[in-house]
Amino acid sequence: MRSSSPTTSAGVLLAFLQPISTESDEASANEKIDLLPTAITANVLGIKTARQYRAANIEYKKRHLVICETEDLARANVKQMLKFLEGENIGGKWDIRAYREVEIFDLEKSSKAAETIMVALMQPSPAGAADLDAWYREEHNQQMSEQPSWLRTCRYSLVSQQTSTSGGSEGFQELSFLAIHEFGEGEQLGDSVKALEPISEWTMKVMKDAVGIDAAIYRRT
């Protein structure tokens, strides 16, 4: 198994969309959303690639997610991203987050985009950040790698965040630790995130100590 050191300037921008449109204009909104990856790479400074995903659980509020990769996080501005996305008039509340790369844990280096991802956002207690990082490195990465069709786990740390002003910011809490677990064909995740068995004492401690947790399964559209 390979765990690579972070590239100092590399990172990702995550653009979550919580739709507020009615069923009558949902089809039109989905068409616009499907075009976003191409539009973002052409119009937003510093973005190398963009991939669009949809939440597997239809009850999950943040239905859409665009993951944008950048080789230089300093050039990728969350305010510019938010301004561009709101200008697309899709309808809904945007939550834009910039994260710097912390660790890539995988079987082999690959640029192929995953069809299914598990996105895990966490906010540790003030004294729990080091323990959360150690839990990933010493236990959870390996446990995830044993799941069917797992490809890699990418971990990041929050740098900045911007949310839509219209409709308030409910549900858009600061969550500084991000892990994106990537899977290929044949994964058995289902539509909602479930705890991995067996649940260790360390896992229970990390979950109990966390101030905030938000996790979901997304699939490419």
C-alpha positions as CSV (number, residue, x, y, z in Angstrom):
1,M,0.0,0.0,0.0
2,R,1.2,3.5,-0.8
3,S,0.8,6.6,1.3
4,S,2.2,9.7,-0.5
5,S,3.3,13.0,1.1
6,P,1.2,16.0,0.2
7,T,2.1,18.3,-2.7
8,T,2.3,21.6,-0.9
9,S,0.3,23.7,-3.3
10,A,-2.2,21.0,-4.5
11,G,-5.8,20.8,-3.3
12,V,-9.5,20.6,-4.2
13,L,-12.5,22.8,-4.3
14,L,-15.8,21.2,-3.3
15,A,-19.0,22.8,-4.6
16,F,-22.1,21.4,-2.8
17,L,-25.5,22.4,-4.1
18,Q,-28.6,22.2,-2.0
19,P,-31.5,22.6,-4.5
20,I,-34.5,24.6,-3.7
21,S,-36.2,24.3,-7.1
22,T,-39.6,22.7,-7.7
23,E,-40.1,19.5,-9.6
24,S,-41.3,21.5,-12.6
25,D,-37.9,23.0,-13.3
26,E,-35.8,20.2,-11.9
27,A,-35.0,18.8,-15.4
28,S,-33.8,22.2,-16.6
29,A,-31.6,22.5,-13.5
30,N,-30.1,19.1,-13.9
31,E,-29.2,19.9,-17.5
32,K,-27.3,23.0,-16.3
33,I,-25.6,21.0,-13.5
34,D,-24.4,18.4,-16.0
35,L,-22.6,21.1,-18.0
36,L,-20.9,22.6,-14.9
37,P,-17.5,20.7,-15.1
38,T,-16.8,22.0,-18.6
39,A,-17.9,25.5,-17.7
40,I,-15.9,25.6,-14.5
41,T,-12.6,24.5,-16.1
42,A,-13.1,27.1,-18.9
43,N,-14.1,30.0,-16.6
44,V,-12.7,29.6,-13.1
45,L,-9.0,30.4,-12.6
46,G,-6.7,27.7,-11.3
47,I,-9.0,24.7,-11.9
48,K,-7.4,21.7,-13.6
49,T,-10.3,19.3,-13.7
50,A,-13.9,19.2,-12.5
51,R,-16.2,16.2,-11.9
52,Q,-19.9,16.2,-11.1
53,Y,-21.5,13.7,-8.7
54,R,-25.0,13.2,-7.3
55,A,-26.0,12.0,-3.9
56,A,-27.0,8.3,-3.8
57,N,-29.5,9.0,-1.1
58,I,-32.3,11.2,-2.5
59,E,-33.1,12.4,1.0
60,Y,-29.7,13.9,1.5
61,K,-30.0,17.7,1.3
62,K,-26.7,18.5,-0.6
63,R,-27.9,16.6,-3.7
64,H,-25.1,17.7,-6.1
65,L,-21.3,17.9,-5.7
66,V,-18.7,19.2,-8.1
67,I,-15.1,18.3,-7.2
68,C,-12.5,20.6,-8.7
69,E,-8.8,19.7,-8.6
70,T,-6.1,22.4,-8.6
71,E,-2.3,22.1,-8.7
72,D,-2.0,25.5,-7.0
73,L,-4.6,26.2,-4.3
74,A,-3.5,29.8,-4.0
75,R,-4.9,30.5,-7.6
76,A,-8.3,28.9,-6.9
77,N,-10.5,31.4,-5.2
78,V,-13.7,30.3,-3.5
79,K,-15.3,33.7,-3.9
80,Q,-14.7,33.6,-7.6
81,M,-16.1,30.1,-7.7
82,L,-19.3,31.1,-5.8
83,K,-19.8,34.1,-8.0
84,F,-19.5,32.0,-11.1
85,L,-21.9,29.3,-9.9
86,E,-24.5,31.7,-8.7
87,G,-24.3,33.4,-12.1
88,E,-25.4,30.1,-13.7
89,N,-28.9,30.6,-12.1
90,I,-29.4,26.9,-11.3
91,G,-31.4,27.6,-8.2
92,G,-30.3,26.5,-4.7
93,K,-27.8,27.2,-2.0
94,W,-24.1,26.7,-2.7
95,D,-21.4,25.7,-0.2
96,I,-17.9,26.2,-1.6
97,R,-14.9,24.8,0.3
98,A,-11.2,24.8,-0.5
99,Y,-9.0,22.1,1.0
100,R,-5.3,21.5,0.8
101,E,-4.0,18.0,0.3
102,V,-2.8,16.1,3.4
103,E,-2.5,12.5,2.3
104,I,-3.1,10.2,-0.7
105,F,-3.4,6.5,0.4
106,D,-3.8,4.1,-2.6
107,L,-2.8,0.9,-4.3
108,E,-1.2,2.6,-7.2
109,K,-1.0,6.0,-8.8
110,S,-3.9,6.6,-11.2
111,S,-5.6,9.6,-12.7
112,K,-8.8,7.7,-13.5
113,A,-11.8,9.3,-11.9
114,A,-13.8,7.2,-9.5
115,E,-17.4,6.4,-10.3
116,T,-18.5,6.3,-6.7
117,I,-17.1,8.2,-3.7
118,M,-17.7,8.4,0.0
119,V,-17.3,11.9,1.2
120,A,-16.6,12.2,5.0
121,L,-16.4,15.7,6.6
122,M,-15.4,16.0,10.2
123,Q,-14.7,18.7,12.8
124,P,-12.7,17.3,15.7
125,S,-12.7,18.8,19.2
126,P,-10.0,21.5,19.8
127,A,-7.8,18.7,21.4
128,G,-8.8,16.0,19.0
129,A,-7.2,16.9,15.6
130,A,-3.9,14.9,16.2
131,D,-5.9,11.9,17.3
132,L,-8.1,12.0,14.2
133,D,-5.1,12.2,11.9
134,A,-3.4,9.3,13.7
135,W,-6.6,7.2,13.5
136,Y,-6.7,7.6,9.7
137,R,-3.0,6.9,9.2
138,E,-2.8,3.9,11.7
139,E,-6.2,2.3,11.4
140,H,-9.0,3.7,9.2
141,N,-7.1,3.9,5.9
142,Q,-6.3,0.2,6.1
143,Q,-9.8,-0.7,7.0
144,M,-11.2,1.3,4.1
145,S,-8.7,-0.4,1.7
146,E,-10.2,-3.8,2.6
147,Q,-13.7,-2.8,1.2
148,P,-14.8,-4.2,-2.2
149,S,-13.6,-2.1,-5.2
150,W,-11.8,0.5,-3.0
151,L,-9.3,2.5,-5.1
152,R,-7.9,5.2,-2.9
153,T,-8.4,7.5,0.1
154,C,-7.6,11.2,-0.3
155,R,-7.4,13.4,2.8
156,Y,-7.5,17.2,3.0
157,S,-7.6,20.1,5.4
158,L,-10.0,23.1,5.1
159,V,-8.4,26.4,3.9
160,S,-11.5,28.6,3.2
161,Q,-15.2,28.5,2.7
162,Q,-18.0,30.6,1.1
163,T,-21.7,30.0,1.1
164,S,-24.7,31.5,-0.7
165,T,-26.2,34.4,1.1
166,S,-29.7,33.7,-0.2
167,G,-31.6,31.3,1.9
168,G,-29.2,31.4,4.9
169,S,-26.4,29.0,5.7
170,E,-28.3,26.3,7.6
171,G,-26.5,23.0,7.3
172,F,-23.2,24.5,6.1
173,Q,-21.1,24.2,9.2
174,E,-17.4,24.4,9.2
175,L,-15.9,20.9,8.9
176,S,-12.1,21.1,8.7
177,F,-11.2,17.5,8.0
178,L,-12.1,16.0,4.6
179,A,-11.7,12.4,3.4
180,I,-12.8,11.3,-0.1
181,H,-12.8,7.5,-0.4
182,E,-12.9,6.4,-4.0
183,F,-14.4,3.2,-5.4
184,G,-14.6,1.5,-8.8
185,E,-17.2,-0.9,-10.3
186,G,-18.5,-3.6,-7.9
187,E,-18.6,-1.5,-4.8
188,Q,-21.1,-2.5,-2.1
189,L,-21.7,0.9,-0.3
190,G,-25.4,1.2,-0.8
191,D,-27.0,4.6,-0.7
192,S,-26.1,5.7,2.8
193,V,-22.9,5.7,4.8
194,K,-22.6,2.9,7.4
195,A,-20.0,2.2,10.0
196,L,-17.4,-0.4,9.0
197,E,-17.4,-3.6,11.0
198,P,-15.8,-4.4,13.4
199,I,-16.1,-1.0,15.1
200,S,-12.9,-0.6,17.2
201,E,-12.7,1.3,20.5
202,W,-10.5,3.9,18.7
203,T,-13.2,4.5,16.1
204,M,-15.9,4.9,18.8
205,K,-13.6,7.4,20.6
206,V,-13.0,9.5,17.5
207,M,-16.7,9.6,16.6
208,K,-17.7,10.5,20.1
209,D,-15.1,13.3,20.4
210,A,-16.0,14.9,17.0
211,V,-17.8,18.2,17.2
212,G,-19.4,17.6,13.8
213,I,-19.7,14.8,11.2
214,D,-21.3,14.9,7.7
215,A,-20.9,11.9,5.4
216,A,-22.6,10.8,2.2
217,I,-22.2,8.5,-0.9
218,Y,-22.0,10.2,-4.3
219,R,-22.0,8.7,-7.7
220,R,-21.0,10.2,-11.1
221,T,-23.8,11.2,-13.4
